[in-house]
Amino acid sequence: MLNRIFAITKKEIKQILRDKRMLFVLFFFPVFLLIIFGYAVNFDVQNIRLAIMDNDRTSTSRDLINSISSSSYFEIIEYYEDDKRGKELLDKGIAKGVMIIPNGLEKDIYSGRENIKIQILLDGVDGNSAAIIENYSIAAIYAFNNKLNEKASQKIGFKIAPPIDLKSRFWFNPLLQTTIYLIPGLIALILIVTAVVTVSLSLVREKELGTIEQINVSSLTIFELLIGKLTPYVIISFANAALILIAGYILFGVVVHGSYFLLFLSTLLFLFASTTIGIFISVVSDSQQVAFSIATFVSLLPATLLSGFIFPIESMPEIIQWGTNITPAKYFIIALRSIIIKGTGLQAFWEQWVYMFLFAIVFLLLAMIKNQQQLKNL
């Protein structure tokens, strides 16, 4: 059996090596996708364009503005004096927010008045960015309040300390970089697309060339045929995974904090699950065009929308959460983030291995059953 599997694998490798354009796509496309997604898909909000209407025009209001502008998050693009201009800046998207400092700010502060209001109007078209900008604004005002407290403490001769001082510390991703979070999902997305698409074309190519009949009348079993077809693409996908990790380290500084052995086994299980999907598609398809269309639809959309790559699964409706189980990318991303970002052991994600293994077995059995049915109908 091993000799027959090796023969099929050798044949498939030779066929792949003959197609130079396909080889180029197989090894260039994953890294190209990593670069595009890594730089384009970024939820970090920086250089926020802010306009300010300073109705107070005192040293205190200027200190407040300096406190905001000294932050790396804000870029003050204009000082305006008319409410209509503020609306125009938001309407045209020139500014992401406008801040209105009220008249009498300094007087109210030093007279001991509480709950002084400063208004900031935000462009809420992108709700996620607006919420982040609001948090940055609150942090800037909080820092300014601390400066005022320090000045007040110096005047009265002792320090005024808040009763509770909350100190935050971020684990795993201290700088809260979006790229660090997205790279494992990108690896899963790229691998499932390349694995499913390339494998789905393999058996269909045999059908179009007419060589499938020769294979069917040979001594090969369907299991040997499928395993022999899968093996070259698993090897190629492993090479792609290594290239992606190297590119991720060079371009984005992504370091594997966990075990490389666990990463290897997780990738092996995921590729096994992904390639079995491709085999199933190739069995049910009659042409390479149909196989390519189905493979792209089945691999790309679920891996992008339902895997937790970009959108948190916990935030989805319950019925959609159940639907996320249709893609092995979901399980692989959980394992990848545990290994690459958190550096945890198998106890944190062993269930994901079980799910990927079961996923692979189910689709491999379906492919074998469907192929047997087609042979009987010949």
C-alpha positions in Angstrom: 0.0 0.0 0.0 2.8 2.4 0.9 4.4 1.8 -2.5 1.2 2.6 -4.3 0.7 5.8 -2.2 4.3 6.8 -2.9 3.8 6.2 -6.6 0.7 8.5 -6.7 2.5 11.1 -4.6 5.5 11.0 -7.0 3.2 11.4 -10.0 1.4 14.4 -8.4 4.7 16.1 -7.6 6.0 15.7 -11.1 2.7 17.1 -12.4 3.0 20.1 -10.1 6.6 20.8 -11.0 5.7 20.9 -14.7 3.4 23.8 -14.2 5.9 26.7 -13.4 3.1 29.3 -13.2 1.2 27.3 -10.6 4.4 26.9 -8.6 5.0 30.6 -8.7 1.4 31.3 -7.5 1.7 28.6 -4.7 4.7 30.2 -3.2 4.3 33.9 -4.1 0.5 34.3 -3.4 0.6 33.4 0.4 3.4 35.9 1.1 1.8 38.5 -1.1 -1.5 38.1 0.8 0.3 38.4 4.1 1.9 41.7 3.1 -1.4 43.1 1.8 -3.5 42.1 4.7 -0.9 42.7 7.3 -0.5 46.4 6.2 -4.1 47.1 5.0 -6.2 45.4 7.7 -5.3 47.4 10.7 -7.7 48.6 13.5 -5.2 50.8 15.2 -6.4 54.4 15.2 -3.6 57.0 14.9 -3.1 60.5 13.6 -6.7 61.4 14.5 -7.6 64.7 12.8 -9.0 67.0 15.4 -10.3 70.6 15.1 -10.8 72.8 18.2 -12.9 75.8 19.0 -11.4 77.6 22.0 -14.0 79.9 23.4 -12.0 80.5 26.6 -8.6 81.5 25.2 -6.8 81.4 28.5 -3.5 79.8 29.6 -5.6 76.9 31.0 -7.3 76.2 27.7 -4.0 76.4 25.9 -2.5 73.9 28.4 -5.4 71.6 27.7 -4.8 71.9 23.9 -1.1 71.3 24.4 -1.9 68.2 26.5 -4.0 66.8 23.7 -1.6 67.7 20.8 1.4 66.2 22.7 -0.3 62.8 22.4 0.8 60.7 19.4 -2.8 59.9 18.7 -4.2 63.4 17.8 -3.3 65.8 15.1 -4.8 69.2 15.5 -5.6 70.4 12.0 -7.5 73.6 12.6 -8.7 76.1 15.2 -12.1 77.5 14.2 -14.4 80.1 15.6 -17.8 79.4 14.0 -20.2 76.5 14.7 -20.9 76.2 11.0 -17.3 75.5 10.3 -17.2 72.7 12.8 -20.2 71.1 11.1 -18.5 71.5 7.7 -15.3 69.8 8.9 -17.3 66.8 10.0 -19.6 66.7 6.9 -16.7 66.7 4.5 -14.6 64.2 6.6 -11.8 66.8 7.0 -11.8 66.1 10.7 -12.7 63.0 12.7 -13.8 65.1 15.7 -14.2 68.7 16.8 -13.7 69.8 20.4 -15.5 72.8 21.9 -13.9 74.4 24.9 -16.5 76.6 26.7 -16.0 80.2 27.7 -15.1 80.5 31.4 -13.2 77.2 31.6 -10.3 78.6 33.6 -12.6 80.7 35.9 -14.8 77.6 36.6 -11.8 75.4 37.4 -10.1 77.8 39.9 -13.4 78.7 41.5 -13.8 75.0 42.5 -16.7 74.3 40.3 -17.3 70.6 39.6 -18.5 68.7 36.5 -17.2 71.3 34.0 -18.4 70.2 30.5 -16.2 70.1 27.4 -17.9 68.9 24.3 -16.4 66.7 21.6 -18.3 65.9 18.4 -17.2 62.7 16.6 -17.7 61.3 13.2 -19.7 58.2 14.1 -19.9 56.6 10.6 -17.2 54.1 11.6 -18.5 53.1 15.1 -15.4 51.2 16.1 -13.1 54.1 15.3 -15.4 56.6 17.0 -15.4 54.5 20.2 -11.6 54.3 20.2 -11.3 58.1 19.6 -13.7 58.7 22.5 -11.5 56.6 24.8 -8.4 58.4 23.6 -10.1 61.8 24.3 -11.2 60.6 27.8 -7.6 59.5 28.5 -6.2 62.9 27.4 -8.7 64.8 29.6 -7.8 62.4 32.5 -4.1 63.2 32.1 -4.9 67.0 32.1 -6.9 66.5 35.3 -3.9 64.9 36.9 -1.8 67.9 36.0 -4.4 70.2 37.6 -4.4 68.1 40.7 -0.6 68.3 40.9 -0.7 72.1 40.7 -3.4 72.2 43.4 -1.3 69.9 45.6 1.7 72.2 45.3 -0.4 75.2 46.3 -1.9 73.7 49.5 1.4 72.0 50.5 0.5 68.3 50.4 -0.4 65.8 47.8 -4.0 64.9 47.1 -4.1 61.1 46.3 -7.2 59.4 44.8 -8.7 56.7 47.1 -8.4 54.1 44.3 -5.7 53.9 41.7 -6.3 51.4 38.9 -3.2 50.1 37.2 -3.7 48.2 33.9 -1.2 45.7 32.5 -1.8 44.0 29.2 -0.6 40.5 28.8 0.5 38.8 25.5 0.2 42.0 23.4 1.4 44.9 25.6 1.3 47.5 22.8 -2.2 46.3 21.7 -1.0 46.0 18.1 -3.7 44.8 15.7 -1.1 43.1 13.5 -0.1 40.8 16.3 -3.7 39.7 16.7 -4.4 39.3 13.0 -1.3 37.4 11.8 -2.4 34.0 13.1 -5.8 34.5 11.4 -4.0 35.5 8.2 -1.9 32.3 8.4 -5.1 30.2 8.7 -6.9 32.1 5.9 -4.0 31.8 3.5 -3.4 28.1 4.1 -7.0 27.1 3.9 -7.5 29.0 0.6 -4.3 27.6 -1.0 -4.8 24.1 0.3 -8.5 23.7 -0.7 -8.2 25.3 -4.1 -5.1 23.5 -5.2 -6.3 20.1 -3.9 -9.7 20.5 -5.4 -8.2 20.9 -8.9 -6.1 17.7 -8.6 -8.8 14.9 -9.2 -10.8 17.1 -11.5 -7.7 17.5 -13.7 -7.5 13.7 -14.0 -11.2 13.7 -15.1 -10.6 16.3 -17.8 -7.5 14.6 -19.1 -9.3 11.2 -19.1 -6.7 9.5 -16.9 -9.1 8.9 -14.1 -10.4 5.8 -16.0 -6.9 4.3 -16.0 -6.6 5.0 -12.2 -10.0 3.4 -11.6 -9.2 0.1 -13.3 -5.8 -0.1 -11.5 -5.2 -1.9 -8.2 -5.4 1.4 -6.3 -8.0 1.7 -3.6 -9.8 5.0 -3.1 -8.0 5.5 0.2 -4.6 5.1 -1.4 -5.5 7.5 -4.2 -6.8 10.2 -1.9 -3.8 10.0 0.5 -1.4 10.0 -2.4 -3.1 13.1 -3.9 -3.1 14.9 -0.5 0.5 14.3 0.4 2.2 16.7 -2.1 -0.1 19.6 -1.2 0.3 19.1 2.5 4.1 19.4 1.9 3.6 22.5 -0.2 1.3 24.0 2.4 3.9 23.3 5.2 6.5 25.2 3.1 4.0 28.1 2.7 3.4 28.1 6.5 7.1 28.4 7.1 7.4 31.2 4.6 4.5 33.1 6.2 6.0 32.8 9.7 9.4 34.0 8.4 7.7 36.9 6.6 5.6 37.7 9.6 8.7 37.9 11.8 10.7 40.0 9.3 7.9 42.4 8.4 5.8 42.6 11.5 8.0 41.3 14.3 5.7 38.4 15.1 7.5 35.9 17.3 6.4 32.4 18.2 6.2 32.4 22.0 5.1 28.7 22.4 6.3 25.3 21.2 7.3 24.8 17.6 6.4 21.2 17.9 2.8 22.0 19.0 2.7 24.5 16.1 3.9 21.8 13.7 1.2 19.3 14.9 -1.5 22.0 14.8 -0.6 23.0 11.3 -0.5 19.3 10.2 -4.0 18.6 11.6 -5.4 21.8 10.0 -3.8 21.0 6.6 -5.2 17.5 6.8 -8.7 19.0 7.5 -8.4 21.6 4.7 -7.1 19.3 2.0 -9.9 16.8 2.7 -12.3 19.6 1.9 -10.5 20.0 -1.4 -10.6 16.3 -2.1 -14.4 16.3 -1.5 -14.9 19.2 -3.8 -12.8 17.6 -6.5 -14.9 14.4 -6.3 -18.2 16.2 -6.7 -17.0 18.6 -9.4 -16.9 17.8 -13.2 -14.6 20.6 -14.3 -11.7 22.7 -12.9 -13.7 25.9 -13.3 -16.5 24.5 -11.1 -14.0 23.1 -8.6 -12.2 26.4 -8.4 -15.4 28.4 -7.9 -16.7 26.1 -5.2 -13.3 25.8 -3.4 -12.9 29.6 -3.3 -16.4 30.1 -2.0 -16.2 27.3 0.6 -12.7 28.3 1.9 -12.5 32.1 1.6 -15.8 33.4 2.9 -16.2 31.2 6.0 -12.5 31.6 6.9 -12.8 35.4 6.6 -16.2 36.0 8.2 -16.9 33.0 10.6 -13.5 32.0 11.9 -12.9 34.8 14.4 -10.1 36.1 12.2 -11.5 39.6 12.2 -14.9 39.5 13.9 -15.1 38.1 17.4 -17.3 35.0 17.5 -18.6 35.9 21.0 -20.2 39.0 19.6 -22.2 37.1 16.9 -25.9 36.0 17.4 -26.1 32.5 18.8 -27.3 30.9 15.6 -24.4 32.4 13.7 -22.0 31.1 16.4 -23.2 27.6 15.7 -22.6 28.3 12.0 -19.0 29.1 12.6 -18.3 25.4 13.1 -18.4 24.8 9.4 -14.8 25.9 8.9 -11.7 24.3 10.4 -10.0 27.7 10.4 -11.9 28.6 13.5 -10.2 25.8 15.5 -6.8 26.5 14.0 -6.9 30.2 14.8 -7.6 29.5 18.4 -4.7 27.1 18.5 -2.4 29.5 16.7 -3.2 32.4 18.9 -2.6 30.2 22.0 0.8 29.1 20.6 2.1 32.2 18.8 0.8 35.0 21.0 0.2 33.5 24.4 2.8 30.8 24.4 0.5 28.3 26.2 0.7 24.5 26.2 -1.6 21.9 24.8 -4.0 22.1 27.8 -5.2 25.4 26.5 -6.4 24.2 23.1 -6.4 20.4 22.9 -10.1 20.5 22.1 -9.3 22.3 18.8 -7.1 19.3 17.8 -10.1 17.0 18.3 -12.4 19.2 16.3 -10.0 19.4 13.4 -9.3 15.7 13.4 -13.0 14.9 13.4 -13.6 17.5 10.6 -10.9 15.8 8.5 -12.2 12.3 9.0 -15.8 13.3 8.1 -14.8 14.9 4.8 -12.4 12.2 3.9 -15.2 9.6 4.5 -17.7 11.7 2.5 -15.2 11.9 -0.4 -14.6 8.1 -0.4 -18.3 7.3 -0.3 -19.1 9.8 -3.1 -16.3 8.4 -5.2 -17.5 4.8 -4.7 -21.0 5.9 -5.8 -19.6 7.5 -8.9 -17.7 4.3 -9.8 -20.8 2.2 -9.4 -22.7 4.4 -11.8 -20.1 4.1 -14.5 
